[in-house]
Amino acid sequence: MTTPFPEFDLAALDPVLSEEQIALLRRFGEPHATTNGEVIWSAGERHPSLVVVLSGRVCVVDRSDGDDRIILEAGAGQFLGELNLLTGQIAWANCEVQESGEVLIVPSNRLRIAIATVPVLGDILVTTLSLRRKALRFAAGNTLTLIGPPTSQSLLRVAEFVDRNRIPFRWLAPDDPVALGLLGRTEANPYAHVWVIVRNQQALADPTPLRVAKALGLDLAIDQTTPADLIVVGAGPAGLSAAVYGASEGLSTIVVDNVAIGGQAGASSRIENYLGFPTGISGGDLAFLAEIQALKFGARVTVPNNAVALRRNEDLFELELEYGKTLRGRSVIVATGARYRTLGIPGEGRISGVFYAATELEARFCGSDPVVVVGGGNAAGQAAMFLSERCSSVHLVHRGDDLEAGMSQYLIARLKKSHNVVLKLGCTIEALEGSDQRLRGVTIQEADGPAEQVSTTGLFIMIGAEPCTGWLRGTVELDDKGFVLTGPDLPSPPGGRPRSGFATSEPGVFAVGDVRSGSVKRVASAVGEGSVVVQAVHRFLATTPITISRD
Ligand SMILES: Cc1cc2nc3c(=O)[nH]c(=O)nc-3n(C[C@H](O)[C@H](O)[C@H](O)COP(=O)(O)OP(=O)(O)OC[C@H]3O[C@@H](n4cnc5c(N)ncnc54)[C@H](O)[C@@H]3O)c2cc1C
């Protein structure tokens, strides 16, 4: 086989199924006699099928830019397909027959059942499909090309969306010869807009993440013919955990998120206090693995979908999504977490170089320039440490006089040891300076002391978050800060059994993770709550009428 992924183990990318595994898969698919040159699925098609080669040869070929590129070739016992079989994204390339023979075609809805119910198939298929996605991301080929200046905030939003959703992309400057070549074909002006080119064929001018999601087929990922047992709102650590436990325990489960999988944890470059990862794991990787695990157990994940209202309609809940879609479910877990706070100083929302996350993506914007981090919690400490490895200096600005109240000791010790981290305690950011809409410096004001101008191209604001519960007002009870009240914080139901610790004031609606009043704001506790709440969901469902899920 030829491969554009020399860095990856070919045997792992293109394994041969045993006869026993093929026999098991036959229960979920249909055999099909192939002819030379036949296209089994083509790029852009929604819901491509898994193709298992029984005889002959089949390949996946990218024909999007005239320079045809064979991505994968398979002979007898091998299979074609990628993670989009499970996520509902469009096919990135064509699946074509090179040498006639026979294949087994397993439609994506049947594949999900095979993976969820036959562990020996789940193991090999999920491992291979996710490894192929990793390889595609690594090659960052022609799937998605972002074209615009590195300072573009709107393109950064699209990059964050695709990066957090693990969709392969590359980012080119408008004067890059490849970008000029791509835009030349569509006669688009590279400097008038920022552009997103989908599979080298569709050019989107100044697109939002939602428009990109639509072009990738993500918007139609959920076809709901019967109500789900469980709708999880929010795909941060708490929501993904609830999805894994709900789906693995037999509940038909749908997860919706208005941005991407990972939530706040997805904005962290390295989480070091999560059990089982002694050297740390990036929030993005953790979320990706959790999503695969949820998909493996049969959960459906759809992004970006913003929940705008929740109401009860007899025995069902209706979750209203932005742009008019509604999901129906028998129970709901609210896991919408919290959204970063802004400083509220002039220019913050307009000037590029102001960030609320610190991952490789944001760090790339700053190169080795000096940067400034604001905040006194673990998120700020981690960001400062991460950036200190890439940037010439990091000023950590905190309005309190010490870090002990909000930051773990291990981080404080590392920050103090670091040669290029400057601690600015008892200080605030008073002003931003910029030119050409790009951040050039900030004014750091010492309480009752002098102000200092610091040159920087990156300001990382990590000053905590507010609950994402605007969409729930009037549906469940909230505390005075807007977090969802649960369990013992609510009055006992008259004469009824005590509530679950995660039950809200609306029976059948539960809340977990950072969005819950009184929760511990940590990845591990969010994951723990997401797993435990599923027992309460089972207890609630046992008391409500049964609907049979056919999705
Ligand atoms: C930069 C950073 C670093 C961190 N580092 C650590 C660490 O090292 N260790 C640690 O333990 N904790 C860390 N934390 C805290 C940890 O990430 C959070 O406690 C955890 O992510 C909370 O998980 P959650 O699922 O409850 O909520 P979130 O992670 O906030 O996820 C909620 C999700 O719901 C979505 N959502 C919100 N509203 C809607 C809506 N209306 N419709 C649909 N979807 C919606 C959001 O887009 C989001 O994806 C860090 C936080 C940040 C910001």
The ligand as an SDF file (V2000), in Angstrom:
LIG
                    3D

 53 58  0  0  0  0  0  0  0  0999 V2000
   -7.6380   26.8420   30.7390 C   0  0  0  0  0  0  0  0  0  0  0  0
   -8.2090   25.9080   31.7590 C   0  0  0  0  0  0  0  0  0  0  0  0
   -7.3860   24.9610   32.3700 C   0  0  0  0  0  0  0  0  0  0  0  0
   -7.9070   24.0620   33.3230 C   0  0  0  0  0  0  0  0  0  0  0  0
   -7.0750   23.1430   33.8690 N   0  0  0  0  0  0  0  0  0  0  0  0
   -7.5630   22.2260   34.7690 C   0  0  0  0  0  0  0  0  0  0  0  0
   -6.7270   21.2170   35.3120 C   0  0  0  0  0  0  0  0  0  0  0  0
   -5.5600   21.1230   35.0150 O   0  0  0  0  0  0  0  0  0  0  0  0
   -7.2720   20.3330   36.1790 N   0  0  0  0  0  0  0  0  0  0  0  0
   -8.5740   20.3750   36.5500 C   0  0  0  0  0  0  0  0  0  0  0  0
   -9.0080   19.5110   37.3030 O   0  0  0  0  0  0  0  0  0  0  0  0
   -9.3980   21.3370   36.0500 N   0  0  0  0  0  0  0  0  0  0  0  0
   -8.9360   22.2650   35.1780 C   0  0  0  0  0  0  0  0  0  0  0  0
   -9.7470   23.2510   34.6710 N   0  0  0  0  0  0  0  0  0  0  0  0
  -11.1740   23.2580   35.0870 C   0  0  0  0  0  0  0  0  0  0  0  0
  -11.9370   22.1880   34.2960 C   0  0  0  0  0  0  0  0  0  0  0  0
  -11.6300   22.3110   32.9140 O   0  0  0  0  0  0  0  0  0  0  0  0
  -13.4350   22.3240   34.5010 C   0  0  0  0  0  0  0  0  0  0  0  0
  -13.7080   22.1650   35.8780 O   0  0  0  0  0  0  0  0  0  0  0  0
  -14.2040   21.2660   33.6990 C   0  0  0  0  0  0  0  0  0  0  0  0
  -13.9580   21.4270   32.3150 O   0  0  0  0  0  0  0  0  0  0  0  0
  -15.7050   21.3660   33.9540 C   0  0  0  0  0  0  0  0  0  0  0  0
  -16.3340   20.4400   33.1310 O   0  0  0  0  0  0  0  0  0  0  0  0
  -17.8800   20.5750   32.7340 P   0  0  0  0  0  0  0  0  0  0  0  0
  -18.1380   19.4640   31.7760 O   0  0  0  0  0  0  0  0  0  0  0  0
  -18.6980   20.6560   33.9500 O   0  0  0  0  0  0  0  0  0  0  0  0
  -18.0570   21.9760   32.0090 O   0  0  0  0  0  0  0  0  0  0  0  0
  -17.2890   22.6340   30.7470 P   0  0  0  0  0  0  0  0  0  0  0  0
  -15.9180   22.0840   30.6210 O   0  0  0  0  0  0  0  0  0  0  0  0
  -17.4510   24.1100   30.9420 O   0  0  0  0  0  0  0  0  0  0  0  0
  -18.1470   22.1500   29.5050 O   0  0  0  0  0  0  0  0  0  0  0  0
  -19.4310   22.6470   29.2450 C   0  0  0  0  0  0  0  0  0  0  0  0
  -19.7550   22.5070   27.7640 C   0  0  0  0  0  0  0  0  0  0  0  0
  -21.1250   22.9010   27.5580 O   0  0  0  0  0  0  0  0  0  0  0  0
  -21.2220   23.6940   26.3850 C   0  0  0  0  0  0  0  0  0  0  0  0
  -22.4040   24.5710   26.4720 N   0  0  0  0  0  0  0  0  0  0  0  0
  -22.5730   25.6740   27.2440 C   0  0  0  0  0  0  0  0  0  0  0  0
  -23.7890   26.2120   27.0270 N   0  0  0  0  0  0  0  0  0  0  0  0
  -24.4040   25.4440   26.0980 C   0  0  0  0  0  0  0  0  0  0  0  0
  -25.6710   25.4950   25.4500 C   0  0  0  0  0  0  0  0  0  0  0  0
  -26.5770   26.4570   25.7270 N   0  0  0  0  0  0  0  0  0  0  0  0
  -25.9580   24.5570   24.5090 N   0  0  0  0  0  0  0  0  0  0  0  0
  -25.0650   23.5730   24.2130 C   0  0  0  0  0  0  0  0  0  0  0  0
  -23.8460   23.4820   24.8020 N   0  0  0  0  0  0  0  0  0  0  0  0
  -23.5250   24.3980   25.7380 C   0  0  0  0  0  0  0  0  0  0  0  0
  -19.9110   24.4780   26.3630 C   0  0  0  0  0  0  0  0  0  0  0  0
  -19.5730   24.9280   25.0560 O   0  0  0  0  0  0  0  0  0  0  0  0
  -18.9230   23.4270   26.8780 C   0  0  0  0  0  0  0  0  0  0  0  0
  -18.3630   22.6840   25.8050 O   0  0  0  0  0  0  0  0  0  0  0  0
   -9.2650   24.1500   33.7070 C   0  0  0  0  0  0  0  0  0  0  0  0
  -10.0990   25.1240   33.1100 C   0  0  0  0  0  0  0  0  0  0  0  0
   -9.5830   25.9940   32.1560 C   0  0  0  0  0  0  0  0  0  0  0  0
  -10.4880   27.0210   31.5230 C   0  0  0  0  0  0  0  0  0  0  0  0
  1  2  1  0
  2  3  1  0
  2 52  2  0
  3  4  2  0
  4  5  1  0
  4 50  1  0
  5  6  2  0
  6  7  1  0
  6 13  1  0
  7  8  2  0
  7  9  1  0
  9 10  1  0
 10 11  2  0
 10 12  1  0
 12 13  2  0
 13 14  1  0
 14 15  1  0
 14 50  1  0
 15 16  1  0
 16 17  1  0
 16 18  1  0
 18 19  1  0
 18 20  1  0
 20 21  1  0
 20 22  1  0
 22 23  1  0
 23 24  1  0
 24 25  2  0
 24 26  1  0
 24 27  1  0
 27 28  1  0
 28 29  2  0
 28 30  1  0
 28 31  1  0
 31 32  1  0
 32 33  1  0
 33 34  1  0
 33 48  1  0
 34 35  1  0
 35 36  1  0
 35 46  1  0
 36 37  1  0
 36 45  1  0
 37 38  2  0
 38 39  1  0
 39 40  1  0
 39 45  2  0
 40 41  1  0
 40 42  2  0
 42 43  1  0
 43 44  2  0
 44 45  1  0
 46 47  1  0
 46 48  1  0
 48 49  1  0
 50 51  2  0
 51 52  1  0
 52 53  1  0
M  END
$$$$
